[in-house]
Amino acid sequence: METIDRQFIGGKLVTSHVRVTQAVYNPFDNTLNGRVTLANSVDVENAIAGAKAAFPAWSRTTLEERKRWLARIDDQQARG
């Protein structure tokens, strides 16, 4: 079972400020898929600031560019 313990904030994967995790279940058969680490207010504020800073450039990207970026984020998370 995988536990995702980092969050993508400000263009990089960062460790959350809390160690509380939440189970993630498959809605089809209710099997446990894994766990994710929750965020606190510091993580949320950092994410909002990162999103605001990234928006001007991100809003000019194409759908294909966005797909590539999201795939890269997924690859980074998988590598740990």
PDB file of N, CA, C and O in Angstrom:
ATOM      1  N   MET A   1       0.842  -1.168   0.000  1.00  0.00           N
ATOM      2  CA  MET A   1       0.000   0.000   0.000  1.00  0.00           C
ATOM      3  C   MET A   1       0.895   1.242   0.000  1.00  0.00           C
ATOM      4  O   MET A   1       1.820   1.353   0.805  1.00  0.00           O
ATOM      5  N   GLU A   2       0.613   2.148  -0.892  1.00  0.00           N
ATOM      6  CA  GLU A   2       1.417   3.363  -1.030  1.00  0.00           C
ATOM      7  C   GLU A   2       0.896   4.467  -0.116  1.00  0.00           C
ATOM      8  O   GLU A   2      -0.312   4.626   0.059  1.00  0.00           O
ATOM      9  N   THR A   3       1.818   5.220   0.461  1.00  0.00           N
ATOM     10  CA  THR A   3       1.471   6.433   1.196  1.00  0.00           C
ATOM     11  C   THR A   3       2.146   7.596   0.494  1.00  0.00           C
ATOM     12  O   THR A   3       3.372   7.643   0.388  1.00  0.00           O
ATOM     13  N   ILE A   4       1.348   8.524   0.019  1.00  0.00           N
ATOM     14  CA  ILE A   4       1.883   9.735  -0.610  1.00  0.00           C
ATOM     15  C   ILE A   4       2.101  10.743   0.510  1.00  0.00           C
ATOM     16  O   ILE A   4       1.150  11.201   1.143  1.00  0.00           O
ATOM     17  N   ASP A   5       3.361  11.081   0.744  1.00  0.00           N
ATOM     18  CA  ASP A   5       3.681  11.917   1.895  1.00  0.00           C
ATOM     19  C   ASP A   5       4.186  13.307   1.521  1.00  0.00           C
ATOM     20  O   ASP A   5       4.662  14.054   2.376  1.00  0.00           O
ATOM     21  N   ARG A   6       4.079  13.646   0.235  1.00  0.00           N
ATOM     22  CA  ARG A   6       4.523  14.968  -0.191  1.00  0.00           C
ATOM     23  C   ARG A   6       3.431  15.624  -1.026  1.00  0.00           C
ATOM     24  O   ARG A   6       2.524  14.964  -1.534  1.00  0.00           O
ATOM     25  N   GLN A   7       3.547  16.935  -1.148  1.00  0.00           N
ATOM     26  CA  GLN A   7       2.579  17.706  -1.910  1.00  0.00           C
ATOM     27  C   GLN A   7       3.328  18.580  -2.912  1.00  0.00           C
ATOM     28  O   GLN A   7       4.434  19.050  -2.643  1.00  0.00           O
ATOM     29  N   PHE A   8       2.709  18.787  -4.065  1.00  0.00           N
ATOM     30  CA  PHE A   8       3.320  19.608  -5.106  1.00  0.00           C
ATOM     31  C   PHE A   8       2.941  21.062  -4.845  1.00  0.00           C
ATOM     32  O   PHE A   8       1.806  21.473  -5.082  1.00  0.00           O
ATOM     33  N   ILE A   9       3.912  21.835  -4.352  1.00  0.00           N
ATOM     34  CA  ILE A   9       3.678  23.234  -3.993  1.00  0.00           C
ATOM     35  C   ILE A   9       4.837  24.070  -4.529  1.00  0.00           C
ATOM     36  O   ILE A   9       6.004  23.761  -4.287  1.00  0.00           O
ATOM     37  N   GLY A  10       4.507  25.116  -5.248  1.00  0.00           N
ATOM     38  CA  GLY A  10       5.537  26.027  -5.737  1.00  0.00           C
ATOM     39  C   GLY A  10       6.498  25.382  -6.722  1.00  0.00           C
ATOM     40  O   GLY A  10       7.669  25.757  -6.792  1.00  0.00           O
ATOM     41  N   GLY A  11       6.002  24.406  -7.487  1.00  0.00           N
ATOM     42  CA  GLY A  11       6.827  23.780  -8.512  1.00  0.00           C
ATOM     43  C   GLY A  11       7.691  22.630  -8.036  1.00  0.00           C
ATOM     44  O   GLY A  11       8.514  22.121  -8.797  1.00  0.00           O
ATOM     45  N   LYS A  12       7.519  22.209  -6.783  1.00  0.00           N
ATOM     46  CA  LYS A  12       8.319  21.075  -6.300  1.00  0.00           C
ATOM     47  C   LYS A  12       7.518  20.254  -5.296  1.00  0.00           C
ATOM     48  O   LYS A  12       6.532  20.721  -4.725  1.00  0.00           O
ATOM     49  N   LEU A  13       7.963  19.038  -5.103  1.00  0.00           N
ATOM     50  CA  LEU A  13       7.338  18.179  -4.105  1.00  0.00           C
ATOM     51  C   LEU A  13       7.925  18.505  -2.742  1.00  0.00           C
ATOM     52  O   LEU A  13       9.141  18.454  -2.554  1.00  0.00           O
ATOM     53  N   VAL A  14       7.066  18.839  -1.798  1.00  0.00           N
ATOM     54  CA  VAL A  14       7.510  19.209  -0.457  1.00  0.00           C
ATOM     55  C   VAL A  14       6.798  18.341   0.576  1.00  0.00           C
ATOM     56  O   VAL A  14       5.684  17.866   0.354  1.00  0.00           O
ATOM     57  N   THR A  15       7.461  18.150   1.695  1.00  0.00           N
ATOM     58  CA  THR A  15       6.877  17.394   2.796  1.00  0.00           C
ATOM     59  C   THR A  15       5.879  18.271   3.525  1.00  0.00           C
ATOM     60  O   THR A  15       6.152  19.440   3.797  1.00  0.00           O
ATOM     61  N   SER A  16       4.734  17.713   3.837  1.00  0.00           N
ATOM     62  CA  SER A  16       3.701  18.437   4.563  1.00  0.00           C
ATOM     63  C   SER A  16       4.183  18.797   5.964  1.00  0.00           C
ATOM     64  O   SER A  16       5.083  18.156   6.508  1.00  0.00           O
ATOM     65  N   HIS A  17       3.580  19.817   6.532  1.00  0.00           N
ATOM     66  CA  HIS A  17       3.916  20.229   7.887  1.00  0.00           C
ATOM     67  C   HIS A  17       3.251  19.364   8.954  1.00  0.00           C
ATOM     68  O   HIS A  17       3.519  19.540  10.142  1.00  0.00           O
ATOM     69  N   VAL A  18       2.402  18.448   8.554  1.00  0.00           N
ATOM     70  CA  VAL A  18       1.759  17.531   9.498  1.00  0.00           C
ATOM     71  C   VAL A  18       2.019  16.101   9.054  1.00  0.00           C
ATOM     72  O   VAL A  18       2.339  15.858   7.890  1.00  0.00           O
ATOM     73  N   ARG A  19       1.887  15.166   9.963  1.00  0.00           N
ATOM     74  CA  ARG A  19       2.121  13.759   9.645  1.00  0.00           C
ATOM     75  C   ARG A  19       0.830  12.952   9.685  1.00  0.00           C
ATOM     76  O   ARG A  19       0.875  11.722   9.715  1.00  0.00           O
ATOM     77  N   VAL A  20      -0.303  13.611   9.685  1.00  0.00           N
ATOM     78  CA  VAL A  20      -1.598  12.933   9.711  1.00  0.00           C
ATOM     79  C   VAL A  20      -1.924  12.447   8.300  1.00  0.00           C
ATOM     80  O   VAL A  20      -1.800  13.197   7.331  1.00  0.00           O
ATOM     81  N   THR A  21      -2.341  11.187   8.196  1.00  0.00           N
ATOM     82  CA  THR A  21      -2.690  10.642   6.893  1.00  0.00           C
ATOM     83  C   THR A  21      -4.169  10.293   6.833  1.00  0.00           C
ATOM     84  O   THR A  21      -4.839  10.121   7.851  1.00  0.00           O
ATOM     85  N   GLN A  22      -4.652  10.195   5.600  1.00  0.00           N
ATOM     86  CA  GLN A  22      -6.048   9.850   5.333  1.00  0.00           C
ATOM     87  C   GLN A  22      -6.070   8.671   4.371  1.00  0.00           C
ATOM     88  O   GLN A  22      -5.358   8.671   3.366  1.00  0.00           O
ATOM     89  N   ALA A  23      -6.877   7.676   4.673  1.00  0.00           N
ATOM     90  CA  ALA A  23      -7.024   6.532   3.776  1.00  0.00           C
ATOM     91  C   ALA A  23      -7.785   6.956   2.517  1.00  0.00           C
ATOM     92  O   ALA A  23      -8.693   7.785   2.574  1.00  0.00           O
ATOM     93  N   VAL A  24      -7.394   6.370   1.376  1.00  0.00           N
ATOM     94  CA  VAL A  24      -8.069   6.618   0.107  1.00  0.00           C
ATOM     95  C   VAL A  24      -8.628   5.282  -0.378  1.00  0.00           C
ATOM     96  O   VAL A  24      -7.894   4.312  -0.569  1.00  0.00           O
ATOM     97  N   TYR A  25      -9.946   5.257  -0.571  1.00  0.00           N
ATOM     98  CA  TYR A  25     -10.617   4.018  -0.961  1.00  0.00           C
ATOM     99  C   TYR A  25     -11.107   4.081  -2.396  1.00  0.00           C
ATOM    100  O   TYR A  25     -11.486   5.142  -2.890  1.00  0.00           O
ATOM    101  N   ASN A  26     -11.095   2.929  -3.062  1.00  0.00           N
ATOM    102  CA  ASN A  26     -11.654   2.795  -4.395  1.00  0.00           C
ATOM    103  C   ASN A  26     -13.179   2.866  -4.256  1.00  0.00           C
ATOM    104  O   ASN A  26     -13.764   2.063  -3.529  1.00  0.00           O
ATOM    105  N   PRO A  27     -13.828   3.808  -4.936  1.00  0.00           N
ATOM    106  CA  PRO A  27     -15.276   3.945  -4.776  1.00  0.00           C
ATOM    107  C   PRO A  27     -16.066   2.785  -5.393  1.00  0.00           C
ATOM    108  O   PRO A  27     -17.234   2.587  -5.060  1.00  0.00           O
ATOM    109  N   PHE A  28     -15.440   2.029  -6.278  1.00  0.00           N
ATOM    110  CA  PHE A  28     -16.132   0.909  -6.915  1.00  0.00           C
ATOM    111  C   PHE A  28     -16.301  -0.263  -5.963  1.00  0.00           C
ATOM    112  O   PHE A  28     -17.399  -0.801  -5.823  1.00  0.00           O
ATOM    113  N   ASP A  29     -15.212  -0.661  -5.306  1.00  0.00           N
ATOM    114  CA  ASP A  29     -15.292  -1.862  -4.463  1.00  0.00           C
ATOM    115  C   ASP A  29     -14.864  -1.627  -3.012  1.00  0.00           C
ATOM    116  O   ASP A  29     -14.766  -2.571  -2.227  1.00  0.00           O
ATOM    117  N   ASN A  30     -14.610  -0.359  -2.661  1.00  0.00           N
ATOM    118  CA  ASN A  30     -14.263   0.034  -1.297  1.00  0.00           C
ATOM    119  C   ASN A  30     -12.956  -0.582  -0.792  1.00  0.00           C
ATOM    120  O   ASN A  30     -12.754  -0.706   0.417  1.00  0.00           O
ATOM    121  N   THR A  31     -12.065  -0.967  -1.716  1.00  0.00           N
ATOM    122  CA  THR A  31     -10.759  -1.471  -1.293  1.00  0.00           C
ATOM    123  C   THR A  31      -9.839  -0.287  -1.022  1.00  0.00           C
ATOM    124  O   THR A  31      -9.976   0.773  -1.632  1.00  0.00           O
ATOM    125  N   LEU A  32      -8.913  -0.481  -0.111  1.00  0.00           N
ATOM    126  CA  LEU A  32      -7.970   0.572   0.247  1.00  0.00           C
ATOM    127  C   LEU A  32      -6.924   0.720  -0.854  1.00  0.00           C
ATOM    128  O   LEU A  32      -6.204  -0.229  -1.163  1.00  0.00           O
ATOM    129  N   ASN A  33      -6.842   1.917  -1.447  1.00  0.00           N
ATOM    130  CA  ASN A  33      -5.846   2.194  -2.493  1.00  0.00           C
ATOM    131  C   ASN A  33      -4.519   2.645  -1.904  1.00  0.00           C
ATOM    132  O   ASN A  33      -3.460   2.331  -2.449  1.00  0.00           O
ATOM    133  N   GLY A  34      -4.565   3.374  -0.803  1.00  0.00           N
ATOM    134  CA  GLY A  34      -3.356   3.905  -0.200  1.00  0.00           C
ATOM    135  C   GLY A  34      -3.714   4.971   0.813  1.00  0.00           C
ATOM    136  O   GLY A  34      -4.849   5.056   1.283  1.00  0.00           O
ATOM    137  N   ARG A  35      -2.721   5.780   1.138  1.00  0.00           N
ATOM    138  CA  ARG A  35      -2.931   6.854   2.106  1.00  0.00           C
ATOM    139  C   ARG A  35      -2.265   8.126   1.571  1.00  0.00           C
ATOM    140  O   ARG A  35      -1.272   8.062   0.846  1.00  0.00           O
ATOM    141  N   VAL A  36      -2.818   9.261   1.935  1.00  0.00           N
ATOM    142  CA  VAL A  36      -2.226  10.553   1.592  1.00  0.00           C
ATOM    143  C   VAL A  36      -2.029  11.363   2.860  1.00  0.00           C
ATOM    144  O   VAL A  36      -2.843  11.302   3.781  1.00  0.00           O
ATOM    145  N   THR A  37      -0.948  12.120   2.899  1.00  0.00           N
ATOM    146  CA  THR A  37      -0.687  13.003   4.032  1.00  0.00           C
ATOM    147  C   THR A  37      -1.507  14.265   3.849  1.00  0.00           C
ATOM    148  O   THR A  37      -1.537  14.850   2.767  1.00  0.00           O
ATOM    149  N   LEU A  38      -2.163  14.675   4.905  1.00  0.00           N
ATOM    150  CA  LEU A  38      -2.999  15.865   4.856  1.00  0.00           C
ATOM    151  C   LEU A  38      -2.146  17.126   4.959  1.00  0.00           C
ATOM    152  O   LEU A  38      -0.967  17.065   5.309  1.00  0.00           O
ATOM    153  N   ALA A  39      -2.754  18.262   4.652  1.00  0.00           N
ATOM    154  CA  ALA A  39      -2.072  19.549   4.715  1.00  0.00           C
ATOM    155  C   ALA A  39      -2.612  20.351   5.892  1.00  0.00           C
ATOM    156  O   ALA A  39      -3.724  20.120   6.367  1.00  0.00           O
ATOM    157  N   ASN A  40      -1.801  21.294   6.348  1.00  0.00           N
ATOM    158  CA  ASN A  40      -2.299  22.219   7.361  1.00  0.00           C
ATOM    159  C   ASN A  40      -2.380  23.613   6.746  1.00  0.00           C
ATOM    160  O   ASN A  40      -2.175  23.772   5.543  1.00  0.00           O
ATOM    161  N   SER A  41      -2.675  24.615   7.555  1.00  0.00           N
ATOM    162  CA  SER A  41      -2.864  25.968   7.025  1.00  0.00           C
ATOM    163  C   SER A  41      -1.588  26.532   6.402  1.00  0.00           C
ATOM    164  O   SER A  41      -1.669  27.310   5.451  1.00  0.00           O
ATOM    165  N   VAL A  42      -0.429  26.165   6.905  1.00  0.00           N
ATOM    166  CA  VAL A  42       0.839  26.626   6.320  1.00  0.00           C
ATOM    167  C   VAL A  42       0.989  26.051   4.911  1.00  0.00           C
ATOM    168  O   VAL A  42       1.359  26.766   3.980  1.00  0.00           O
ATOM    169  N   ASP A  43       0.699  24.755   4.761  1.00  0.00           N
ATOM    170  CA  ASP A  43       0.781  24.130   3.443  1.00  0.00           C
ATOM    171  C   ASP A  43      -0.197  24.781   2.465  1.00  0.00           C
ATOM    172  O   ASP A  43       0.144  25.032   1.309  1.00  0.00           O
ATOM    173  N   VAL A  44      -1.403  25.049   2.936  1.00  0.00           N
ATOM    174  CA  VAL A  44      -2.415  25.673   2.075  1.00  0.00           C
ATOM    175  C   VAL A  44      -1.991  27.072   1.670  1.00  0.00           C
ATOM    176  O   VAL A  44      -2.115  27.436   0.501  1.00  0.00           O
ATOM    177  N   GLU A  45      -1.492  27.863   2.609  1.00  0.00           N
ATOM    178  CA  GLU A  45      -1.036  29.217   2.277  1.00  0.00           C
ATOM    179  C   GLU A  45       0.122  29.176   1.281  1.00  0.00           C
ATOM    180  O   GLU A  45       0.171  29.993   0.361  1.00  0.00           O
ATOM    181  N   ASN A  46       1.048  28.240   1.453  1.00  0.00           N
ATOM    182  CA  ASN A  46       2.153  28.094   0.500  1.00  0.00           C
ATOM    183  C   ASN A  46       1.641  27.684  -0.873  1.00  0.00           C
ATOM    184  O   ASN A  46       2.135  28.171  -1.890  1.00  0.00           O
ATOM    185  N   ALA A  47       0.658  26.797  -0.910  1.00  0.00           N
ATOM    186  CA  ALA A  47       0.094  26.356  -2.183  1.00  0.00           C
ATOM    187  C   ALA A  47      -0.619  27.501  -2.901  1.00  0.00           C
ATOM    188  O   ALA A  47      -0.493  27.648  -4.117  1.00  0.00           O
ATOM    189  N   ILE A  48      -1.359  28.300  -2.158  1.00  0.00           N
ATOM    190  CA  ILE A  48      -2.046  29.449  -2.762  1.00  0.00           C
ATOM    191  C   ILE A  48      -1.041  30.445  -3.329  1.00  0.00           C
ATOM    192  O   ILE A  48      -1.214  30.942  -4.442  1.00  0.00           O
ATOM    193  N   ALA A  49       0.005  30.735  -2.565  1.00  0.00           N
ATOM    194  CA  ALA A  49       1.032  31.667  -3.041  1.00  0.00           C
ATOM    195  C   ALA A  49       1.723  31.122  -4.285  1.00  0.00           C
ATOM    196  O   ALA A  49       1.984  31.867  -5.230  1.00  0.00           O
ATOM    197  N   GLY A  50       2.020  29.821  -4.289  1.00  0.00           N
ATOM    198  CA  GLY A  50       2.643  29.204  -5.458  1.00  0.00           C
ATOM    199  C   GLY A  50       1.743  29.244  -6.671  1.00  0.00           C
ATOM    200  O   GLY A  50       2.204  29.508  -7.781  1.00  0.00           O
ATOM    201  N   ALA A  51       0.446  28.982  -6.467  1.00  0.00           N
ATOM    202  CA  ALA A  51      -0.507  29.004  -7.584  1.00  0.00           C
ATOM    203  C   ALA A  51      -0.650  30.410  -8.164  1.00  0.00           C
ATOM    204  O   ALA A  51      -0.708  30.585  -9.381  1.00  0.00           O
ATOM    205  N   LYS A  52      -0.705  31.403  -7.289  1.00  0.00           N
ATOM    206  CA  LYS A  52      -0.810  32.788  -7.775  1.00  0.00           C
ATOM    207  C   LYS A  52       0.425  33.179  -8.583  1.00  0.00           C
ATOM    208  O   LYS A  52       0.311  33.839  -9.616  1.00  0.00           O
ATOM    209  N   ALA A  53       1.596  32.774  -8.115  1.00  0.00           N
ATOM    210  CA  ALA A  53       2.834  33.107  -8.826  1.00  0.00           C
ATOM    211  C   ALA A  53       2.920  32.390 -10.168  1.00  0.00           C
ATOM    212  O   ALA A  53       3.441  32.942 -11.137  1.00  0.00           O
ATOM    213  N   ALA A  54       2.408  31.159 -10.226  1.00  0.00           N
ATOM    214  CA  ALA A  54       2.518  30.352 -11.449  1.00  0.00           C
ATOM    215  C   ALA A  54       1.428  30.666 -12.473  1.00  0.00           C
ATOM    216  O   ALA A  54       1.597  30.375 -13.657  1.00  0.00           O
ATOM    217  N   PHE A  55       0.325  31.249 -12.043  1.00  0.00           N
ATOM    218  CA  PHE A  55      -0.824  31.404 -12.932  1.00  0.00           C
ATOM    219  C   PHE A  55      -0.537  32.148 -14.233  1.00  0.00           C
ATOM    220  O   PHE A  55      -0.965  31.675 -15.286  1.00  0.00           O
ATOM    221  N   PRO A  56       0.156  33.278 -14.224  1.00  0.00           N
ATOM    222  CA  PRO A  56       0.358  33.985 -15.502  1.00  0.00           C
ATOM    223  C   PRO A  56       1.009  33.102 -16.574  1.00  0.00           C
ATOM    224  O   PRO A  56       0.552  33.090 -17.717  1.00  0.00           O
ATOM    225  N   ALA A  57       2.050  32.376 -16.228  1.00  0.00           N
ATOM    226  CA  ALA A  57       2.716  31.511 -17.215  1.00  0.00           C
ATOM    227  C   ALA A  57       1.870  30.277 -17.518  1.00  0.00           C
ATOM    228  O   ALA A  57       1.736  29.887 -18.679  1.00  0.00           O
ATOM    229  N   TRP A  58       1.297  29.655 -16.478  1.00  0.00           N
ATOM    230  CA  TRP A  58       0.510  28.428 -16.662  1.00  0.00           C
ATOM    231  C   TRP A  58      -0.708  28.682 -17.546  1.00  0.00           C
ATOM    232  O   TRP A  58      -1.080  27.821 -18.343  1.00  0.00           O
ATOM    233  N   SER A  59      -1.320  29.825 -17.418  1.00  0.00           N
ATOM    234  CA  SER A  59      -2.535  30.119 -18.188  1.00  0.00           C
ATOM    235  C   SER A  59      -2.250  30.263 -19.682  1.00  0.00           C
ATOM    236  O   SER A  59      -3.171  30.222 -20.498  1.00  0.00           O
ATOM    237  N   ARG A  60      -0.988  30.431 -20.036  1.00  0.00           N
ATOM    238  CA  ARG A  60      -0.624  30.542 -21.457  1.00  0.00           C
ATOM    239  C   ARG A  60      -0.181  29.208 -22.068  1.00  0.00           C
ATOM    240  O   ARG A  60       0.131  29.155 -23.258  1.00  0.00           O
ATOM    241  N   THR A  61      -0.150  28.135 -21.276  1.00  0.00           N
ATOM    242  CA  THR A  61       0.286  26.849 -21.814  1.00  0.00           C
ATOM    243  C   THR A  61      -0.857  26.160 -22.543  1.00  0.00           C
ATOM    244  O   THR A  61      -2.033  26.428 -22.295  1.00  0.00           O
ATOM    245  N   THR A  62      -0.479  25.266 -23.448  1.00  0.00           N
ATOM    246  CA  THR A  62      -1.480  24.493 -24.189  1.00  0.00           C
ATOM    247  C   THR A  62      -1.892  23.274 -23.369  1.00  0.00           C
ATOM    248  O   THR A  62      -1.259  22.932 -22.370  1.00  0.00           O
ATOM    249  N   LEU A  63      -2.959  22.634 -23.811  1.00  0.00           N
ATOM    250  CA  LEU A  63      -3.412  21.411 -23.154  1.00  0.00           C
ATOM    251  C   LEU A  63      -2.322  20.350 -23.181  1.00  0.00           C
ATOM    252  O   LEU A  63      -2.114  19.662 -22.182  1.00  0.00           O
ATOM    253  N   GLU A  64      -1.628  20.202 -24.288  1.00  0.00           N
ATOM    254  CA  GLU A  64      -0.560  19.198 -24.391  1.00  0.00           C
ATOM    255  C   GLU A  64       0.581  19.490 -23.425  1.00  0.00           C
ATOM    256  O   GLU A  64       1.124  18.571 -22.812  1.00  0.00           O
ATOM    257  N   GLU A  65       0.951  20.775 -23.284  1.00  0.00           N
ATOM    258  CA  GLU A  65       1.996  21.136 -22.327  1.00  0.00           C
ATOM    259  C   GLU A  65       1.565  20.807 -20.894  1.00  0.00           C
ATOM    260  O   GLU A  65       2.365  20.317 -20.097  1.00  0.00           O
ATOM    261  N   ARG A  66       0.319  21.074 -20.580  1.00  0.00           N
ATOM    262  CA  ARG A  66      -0.185  20.788 -19.232  1.00  0.00           C
ATOM    263  C   ARG A  66      -0.179  19.282 -18.959  1.00  0.00           C
ATOM    264  O   ARG A  66       0.150  18.847 -17.856  1.00  0.00           O
ATOM    265  N   LYS A  67      -0.538  18.505 -19.956  1.00  0.00           N
ATOM    266  CA  LYS A  67      -0.501  17.040 -19.799  1.00  0.00           C
ATOM    267  C   LYS A  67       0.925  16.571 -19.497  1.00  0.00           C
ATOM    268  O   LYS A  67       1.137  15.733 -18.620  1.00  0.00           O
ATOM    269  N   ARG A  68       1.901  17.119 -20.231  1.00  0.00           N
ATOM    270  CA  ARG A  68       3.299  16.730 -20.003  1.00  0.00           C
ATOM    271  C   ARG A  68       3.747  17.105 -18.594  1.00  0.00           C
ATOM    272  O   ARG A  68       4.420  16.316 -17.930  1.00  0.00           O
ATOM    273  N   TRP A  69       3.385  18.290 -18.137  1.00  0.00           N
ATOM    274  CA  TRP A  69       3.759  18.714 -16.787  1.00  0.00           C
ATOM    275  C   TRP A  69       3.156  17.801 -15.723  1.00  0.00           C
ATOM    276  O   TRP A  69       3.842  17.398 -14.784  1.00  0.00           O
ATOM    277  N   LEU A  70       1.884  17.480 -15.869  1.00  0.00           N
ATOM    278  CA  LEU A  70       1.227  16.611 -14.894  1.00  0.00           C
ATOM    279  C   LEU A  70       1.842  15.213 -14.890  1.00  0.00           C
ATOM    280  O   LEU A  70       1.966  14.591 -13.835  1.00  0.00           O
ATOM    281  N   ALA A  71       2.224  14.722 -16.061  1.00  0.00           N
ATOM    282  CA  ALA A  71       2.899  13.416 -16.130  1.00  0.00           C
ATOM    283  C   ALA A  71       4.250  13.481 -15.419  1.00  0.00           C
ATOM    284  O   ALA A  71       4.632  12.528 -14.740  1.00  0.00           O
ATOM    285  N   ARG A  72       4.971  14.581 -15.562  1.00  0.00           N
ATOM    286  CA  ARG A  72       6.262  14.742 -14.869  1.00  0.00           C
ATOM    287  C   ARG A  72       6.083  14.765 -13.355  1.00  0.00           C
ATOM    288  O   ARG A  72       6.877  14.174 -12.622  1.00  0.00           O
ATOM    289  N   ILE A  73       5.042  15.445 -12.889  1.00  0.00           N
ATOM    290  CA  ILE A  73       4.765  15.475 -11.458  1.00  0.00           C
ATOM    291  C   ILE A  73       4.475  14.063 -10.958  1.00  0.00           C
ATOM    292  O   ILE A  73       4.966  13.656  -9.905  1.00  0.00           O
ATOM    293  N   ASP A  74       3.679  13.326 -11.715  1.00  0.00           N
ATOM    294  CA  ASP A  74       3.352  11.955 -11.335  1.00  0.00           C
ATOM    295  C   ASP A  74       4.613  11.100 -11.298  1.00  0.00           C
ATOM    296  O   ASP A  74       4.783  10.292 -10.384  1.00  0.00           O
ATOM    297  N   ASP A  75       5.501  11.267 -12.282  1.00  0.00           N
ATOM    298  CA  ASP A  75       6.758  10.517 -12.305  1.00  0.00           C
ATOM    299  C   ASP A  75       7.623  10.847 -11.088  1.00  0.00           C
ATOM    300  O   ASP A  75       8.220   9.951 -10.491  1.00  0.00           O
ATOM    301  N   GLN A  76       7.690  12.116 -10.722  1.00  0.00           N
ATOM    302  CA  GLN A  76       8.473  12.532  -9.552  1.00  0.00           C
ATOM    303  C   GLN A  76       7.928  11.889  -8.286  1.00  0.00           C
ATOM    304  O   GLN A  76       8.688  11.410  -7.444  1.00  0.00           O
ATOM    305  N   GLN A  77       6.599  11.882  -8.156  1.00  0.00           N
ATOM    306  CA  GLN A  77       5.988  11.296  -6.969  1.00  0.00           C
ATOM    307  C   GLN A  77       6.268   9.812  -6.910  1.00  0.00           C
ATOM    308  O   GLN A  77       6.527   9.278  -5.832  1.00  0.00           O
ATOM    309  N   ALA A  78       6.224   9.133  -8.045  1.00  0.00           N
ATOM    310  CA  ALA A  78       6.456   7.690  -8.082  1.00  0.00           C
ATOM    311  C   ALA A  78       7.887   7.343  -7.703  1.00  0.00           C
ATOM    312  O   ALA A  78       8.135   6.301  -7.096  1.00  0.00           O
ATOM    313  N   ARG A  79       8.837   8.218  -8.060  1.00  0.00           N
ATOM    314  CA  ARG A  79      10.250   7.965  -7.726  1.00  0.00           C
ATOM    315  C   ARG A  79      10.549   8.248  -6.263  1.00  0.00           C
ATOM    316  O   ARG A  79      11.555   7.785  -5.725  1.00  0.00           O
ATOM    317  N   GLY A  80       9.672   9.008  -5.624  1.00  0.00           N
ATOM    318  CA  GLY A  80       9.873   9.317  -4.204  1.00  0.00           C
ATOM    319  C   GLY A  80      10.860  10.363  -4.052  1.00  0.00           C
ATOM    320  O   GLY A  80      11.167  10.763  -2.929  1.00  0.00           O
TER     321      GLY A  80
END
